[in-house]
Amino acid sequence: MALKTALLQILEEHRDAPVSGQALADRLHVSRAAVWKAMKALQAEGHRITAVTNRGYQLERDSDVLTPQGIRCRLRPAYRDCAIRVDARVPSTNTQAKKLAADGEAAPSLLLADGQTAGRGRMGRAFFSPPGTGLYMSVLLRPAVQAEELPLVTLAAAAAVCEAVEEAAGVSTRVKWVNDILVDGRKVAGILTEAVGDLESGTMESVVVGIGVNVKTPADAFPEELRERAGSLLPAQVSRCDLAAGIANRLLTYADSLPERRYLEPYRERLAVLGKPVQYKQRERWMTGRAVDLREDGCLMVEGIGGVAALRGGEIRMEGEWQ
């Protein structure tokens, strides 16, 4: 393990207190000068490190560089051996994860990027992904579900994101079925779940769950067309490593017991559309009804003029979005 990597891992594990240079040197069997030089290199990479005479080195509270070390030390013991990759910028973490899955990457695996140049959302939409302000991650899973049960993975991911965001930012979240996470009525996160299959057998071999969270994106940074409905976790100060680990811990736990559907009630509790008017597409036409229930299989039940429709996927509009 490179010296910088080892030092960063120790600093992440001891964020609550400084670690002396001598203790670091002794533990890693290097000189104090080597420790000092490596610390300077970490600072040059953007890590905020305080050096206090006679006390040692400490990562500052607002140091927010995404690193495998910062995420791994916050994962539950059962998941700490999973592969974690962090890139400066990629076109799309989901695209990268799907390539890794096709090449036989072990699951679970986490792939993150500081920014995306071609972030993707559902229905072919782009996901705004400026560097340094958001959490853009994909989780590679091999859950014990059939292809037709893929929407349940999205529900599990949404429940995981809501719970992690609430803990990290101290806010209340709501879900716009099926995958948009709202805070104060604005979208702060989205989820894109994609299957990776074997074309010859027609089976689903793995699942890639893409998660994008606007952590500290300023309101005026969003493109004009997004400013009325997009938001971020500001003014809450949220560590992206904390949030990434919080989401991964919950999603991997839900995925380990997906058929038990423990995520369903947390998801239903936060579903913003139940009991309210919605619009949904049927045969390429927008229909109006009232969302009345969420079935065990993840279908949204909408009562309209023609009876009750079971929506398995697609897009809905909430009241106020079509007037």
N, C-alpha and C positions, 0 to 999 in steps of 0.2 A: 504494500500500500504506500502510495506517495506520501511524503511528509505533510504536504498541504492538506491532503484528504484526511489523514489521521488527525491532524490538529483540528480541522473543522468538525470532525465527528465528536471530539472531546468537548469543544466549545459548545456545540449544540446540546450535548448531554448535560452540560453544566451552565445553562443560560442564567440560572438564578444566582450565580456567585462567580467571582473571578477565580482563575486557575493560575498558580504561580508559574513563571517561566522555568524555574528550576524543576518543579514537579513535572512539567511537560517534557523537559529535556530528559529527566530520569526515566520517565515512563516510555519514551520513544527511543531512548538510547542515542541521543544526538546532543550536540552542544547547544548552549543557550543562544549562541550567535545564529545557529541554524534555525532555531525556533523564531528568533526575531526576524530573520530574512523571509521565512515562510509566512509569517504574519503580515509583513509588508506586501507580499505577493497576494495574499487573500484580500487585503484592503484595496489593492489595485483592481481587483475583480469586482469590487462593489460591496464587500462585507464591511459593516460598521463594527469595528473592534476597538474597544477602549483598553488602553494600557495604563495601569495605575502603579506607580512606584511602590514597591514593597507589598503589592497585593497580587498583581498578575494581569492576565488578559481576560476580557469578557466580551461576548457579543452583545451589542446594544439592543435594547428592546425593539427599536424600529428597524433593525437590520432585516431586510426582507428579500434576500436572494434565494431563488428556488434551487435547492440542491438535493441530491439523493440522501445525503447525510442528515439534512434537516428534516426530511420526511421520514426516513427509516427509524430514527430514534423515537418518533411519536407513534409508530405503528404498534398495534398489539403484538405480543410475542409470537402468536401463531402466524403472523404475516410478515415478519421482519426479514425473512429470507427471500421474499419475492424480488424479481428484477425491477429496478427503478432506473429509468433513463430520463435525463433532463437535457433538453436542447435549448440553445439560445433562440432560434426561430426555425420553424418548419412551415411548409404550406398548410398542413393539417395534421394534428396528432392522430385523428382517426385513420387517415390515409396511411400514415406511417405504421400505426398499430396493425392495420389489416395486412400490410406487407410482412410484418414480423410474424403474424399468425400464420400466414401462408408458408413462411419459411420454417415453421415448427417451433416458434417461441413458446416457452413454458408458460403456463397460466397458474396463478394470476400474475400479471405483470402490469406495471404502471409506466406510462409514457407521458411526459409533460414538456411543455415549451413555454418560454418567457413571452413569446408572441407567435402569431400565425399570420401568414400572408394570404392564405386562402381558407380560412376557417369555415366550416360547413355546419348548417343547421338542417332541420327537417324541411320537407317539401322543396328541396333544392335551394333553400335560401343561404345567404352568406351569414357568418357570425363575426361581428366586429371584434377584432382581437389585437388591439395595440400592445406593443411590448411594455412590460414592467408594471401593468396596472390590473391584469386579470389573472385568473387561474384557468389554464387550458390543459386539460388532462384527458387521457383515454385509459380505460381499464380493460385489459384483455382477460376474459373469463371463459371457462368451459363448464357452464352450468348444466345440471341434469334436467334439461327441458327439451321438448320438441319444438320444431320451428314455429308451429302455430301458437306456442306459448311465449314467443319473443316479446310481445308487449308487456308481459309481467316483469321482465327485466328492467324496462323503462320505469315502471311504477316503483320497483325496488330502489332504483337509482334516484328517482325523485324524492322518495322518502328519506334516503340517506343524505342527499344534498340539503333538504330542508332542515333536518335535525342538526347537521354539522354547521350550517350557516347560523341557525338560532343560537347554538352554543358559542360559536366564535364571535358573532357580532352583537348578540343580545337583542335581536329583532324577532318579530313574528313573521312567518312566511305563509304564503298561500300558493296553491297550485292551480294553474289554468290547464285543464285536461288537454293534452296528456303529459306534456313535458316542460311547460314553462313555469319557472319559479318566480313568484312575485313578492315584492316588499313594498308596502304602501301603494299598491296598485301598479307598480312599475316592474317590468321584467328585469331581474338581476342575474338570471341563470337559465340555461337551456341544456337539453340532453338530446343526443343523437345516438340511437342504438342500431348497430348494424351486425348482421350475421356474416360469418365467413364459412363457406361450405365447400363440399367436394362436388365438383360438377359431374363427375362420373356416377357417383352413388346418389346424388341429390340430397345428401344429409348435411345438417348444420354441425360443423366441427367446433366452432368457437364463436364467441360474441364479443364485439368491441363496443364499449359504452363510452361515448364522448361527452365530456362535461365542460361547459364553459361558464365561469362566474365572473361578473364584473365586480372586482374587489375594491378598487380605488380609482375607477375611471371617472374623471371630472365630468359634470353634466355637459359642459361646452365642448368636450372632446368627441361626443357622439356625433355621427353624421346627422344632418338636418332632419332627414326622414325618420330618424329613430328617437329624437329628443323628447317627443311627447309621451312615449311609452317605455323607454329604456331607463334604467337606473343602476346604481351601484350600492355597495355596502357602506360608502361614506355617509356620515362622518366617523363611523366605527373604524378603529384601527385594527385590522385583521392581518395576521401573519399568513402568507400563502402556504407556507410549509405546514402550519397548524391546520389550516383548512383542508389542504390536500390529504393529510393523514386522517383527519376526522371523517372526510367523505369516504376514503378507502376503507377505513376500519368498519364503518357501518355497511357499505355496499358489499364488501367481501363476507361479512357476517350474514347478511341477508341472502347472498348468493349461495352460501354453504348449505342453507336450508330453504331453498327457493320454493319447493312444493308446499311447505308449511305456511307460506304466505304471511309471515309475521309483519311484513311491511305494509300490508293492505290497510290495516286500521290507521296507522300514522298517516298514510297517504289520503285516505278518505276524510280524516279529521281536518285536513288542510285544503280539501278540494273546494275551490271558490265558487263553482258553478251549481252545486246541488241546490235544488229548489228555485233556481233562477232561470229566466228566459235565455235561450241560446239559439244561434243559427248554426246549421250543419249542412253539408253538401250531400245531396242524394240525386243520383243520375245527372250529375253536372248542374244541378239547380240548388240554390240556397233555400233551405227550409227553416221554419221557425218552430220552436217547441220549448219545453221546459225540462231541464235535467232533473230526473227524479231519483236516480240511484246509480251506484257503482257495483257491478256484479263481481262475483268472486273471480271470474276470468279476466277482469280488467275492463270489460265493456261498459261504456257510459250509456245508461238508459235514458232516452229522451222521448217525452210524451208530446205528440203533435196531433194535427188534425186527422191523420191517417192511422193513428194508434201509437204504439210504443216502438221506437227504433232502437236497436242495439248497435252502438257505434264501437267498432273494434279498432279503428284508426282514423286517420284523416285529420281534418282541421275543424275547429269550431270558433265561433265569434261570441264573445260575452256581450251582455247588454251594454249599450253605449258604443260598441265598436262598429255598428252597422247603421246608426242613425245619421 
